[in-house]
């Protein structure tokens, strides 16, 4: 039967609200003109409903679609990628709003809304974003319920209530599925987001870069140790090893100089016995979990000699950690580190040694001649290192506002300005060492962190970014040397915040960060509490993958697919049975039966007064009999009998409130 | 040909199975045994939505989106219970239906009631071959539903099984039942006017007499006297040369009319019944008594509502039998 389908009034209202909520949710990464299109679409839809305007014709529809696609292309410069795709779906969603001629069109619009709302999770993953998506789901579910509701006689909020109830009922099973369902991992390469800037330490180091990070209070990553945390001055979070110097900036030398076998990455679960000789580890390992904030970069951070214990994390020959794809979402991984170690203690390959000693010709002549002078006095590497550190300690200043440097940056820093941030010290130190014939390299990463007082975890922020040096010594291998510690030991012991917190530039780029109010007691407490919440969210929701393995093994012994499947089946079955028992309870008496039950209860109470209801005696005559016997009791009794009589034999539905009042009267009868 | 045969065979088998599972009854409580549930097309679409969301979550290794993919699939499971709960526990009762003439729409009245104090939405009920009605069961404890069924033939109405279904609240699943409510609805023959009625006043006698002079029961023959109506002359006897005689009646005031099967010679069974039906309606409007004479069935002349219904009932059920026709699926 062909029938003009008209969307129910209530459904239209909720559908428009659902549409609005999704557009608002994605507002930040949609081109501005989409909100205009949304406003027009809503207006058109409402006018359609009122019968004032008519549906757009086929030609008009195609033209609008074409304009939208051109508009999207103009905004993004491409149509492939997450953001253009979301924008495209949103426009499709907008156009479909105008085209709803059947119930299935409306259903499609609602499904699109669900999908778009869920996709928001790819852009932002804070607690607030999760709550916002959940709110969207609530409104969309209300629209879906309203679409299937038979009548408009219900209140406007009825669909919202029903939808909310359904979502609440779905929660236990959802949590169960989330906890147990295995994560498969990326199925194909995914385009990276276009607008999000890379944050944190970069893969090059030039003067001034780290002092910029010193202005940021954003969290870089959080770390929780399985046992006791090592002392703060040992917390050097290695990120990248930079061996190539072009006179101004440091770069990674990559795999150059390594043998073929050493060029590959080592995955967490595939041991590489030939690398075992490259490192000597001693003592008990330190186990810890890292939750990285999205950095849009490939590399990860860990303490020295970190060995990954999570899928998707590998380490390279220089014992830095990498992820095969950029970190675009919060990522959690587990590491083991040995703090007593010897890294490449026996020998460096010839090519590698050459790289770690190379200096660009024609740069920093004064530094080279200084090293030459030192070499004339001693060839002992330890003494040379001590000498350089002494130099820093006696004459240099550690500051967030280093002066700009020219072509011979190391020369100018060492002999003229003598003021610098960590990268200046690391860079000049490595140049000095190389000039003195000691293989040396720059390591960038983070140092220290803030220990959270309640939970046993560390917060590492962008301003903890740090650069230091590693020198290679025969028999000891690569040894960490931090020239910054020589000039400002408090930086390593206490953290940047404690020594430079008074400088104007500290946190200059994070004006709204709660870190700015850390001096106010309760603000600081609030800040830490909020971060604990964020930490829990990051650990148990966003970075759950690595937690899952342990949790399942603890629960099931062995986390085999059969056991997981059985566990899911049993627990989900139990949850559903509980829900079904709650929903399908048949024993719920109707109001008349409840009334009778209450009356019988009252008759039992009467027995205490020695009054028994005769067989076949009506409520009214019972009331009169009691009144004759005991006028005081009778007043209350006749109230009950009259009410009972009236409600029991009146036609139609018994008012819920009246029933409640009657229950009260029976309960209070003495 | 072959395929349609197979289809018919399958339908018959399903019909038999349904008859055993949900036997005919005037009042049926919808419970686990009688309800079925299966995803709708929209439900299949929902599974596609879950798959897409899961793909996005997996490919971007994003646990937040994964959580919402779990929520969507969990919602589907919860919807199974919610849809089932929306219809389960309802008692469907057949109330009554008023007889109609073939070709008209019969109105079958049913009532939905429930013991629970639960609000139910969007329950659709209708007979297999008729329009359905969308109703709810909110706040009130019972809901009357009038279902129109198009009739084609006289006899007992066979509306097929009553399909009662719901997809509320999310439209992902359809919970339904097919009930045989033992509907007793009489369909009278389609009245056909226009054929003159040959009323036989004397019962067995022949002759196309339209009316008689105010008499009812034939008593006997007497000698004809001049002045008597010529119509009273017993021509048969005269022809047999028994002399001129006149017929005499006991009750000269009331006249008795007979609707006689034999009055419509040359018509087939249904055509005769249709015409008898039309005349019975016609006669009911006059003050006359009328009787019905069908092969193997005779209703003596009378008047009034009950009599009319008895006559129509006899016409409707002629050569069909009094038992209610079994509903088919």
Interface residues (C-beta under 8 A of the other chain):
Chain A: X104 X107 X108 X111 X114 X115 X117 X118 X119 X121 X122 X125 X129 X130 X133 X137 X141 X144 X145 X147 X148 X149 X150 X151 X153 X154 X162 X163 X166 X167 X169 X170 X171 X173 X174 X175 X177 X178 X181 X183 X184 X185 X186 X187 X188 X190 X312 X328 X329 X331 X541 X542 X543 X544 X545 X572 X576 X579 X580 X583 X584 X586 X588 X589 X590 X591 X653
Chain B: X41 X42 X45 X46 X49 X52 X53 X55 X56 X57 X58 X59 X60 X61 X62 X63 X64 X65 X66 X67 X68 X69 X70 X71 X72 X73 X74 X75 X77 X78 X79 X81 X82 X84 X85 X88 X89 X114 X115 X116 X117 X118 X121 X122 X123 X134 X135 X136 X138 X139 X140 X141 X167 X168 X169 X170 X171
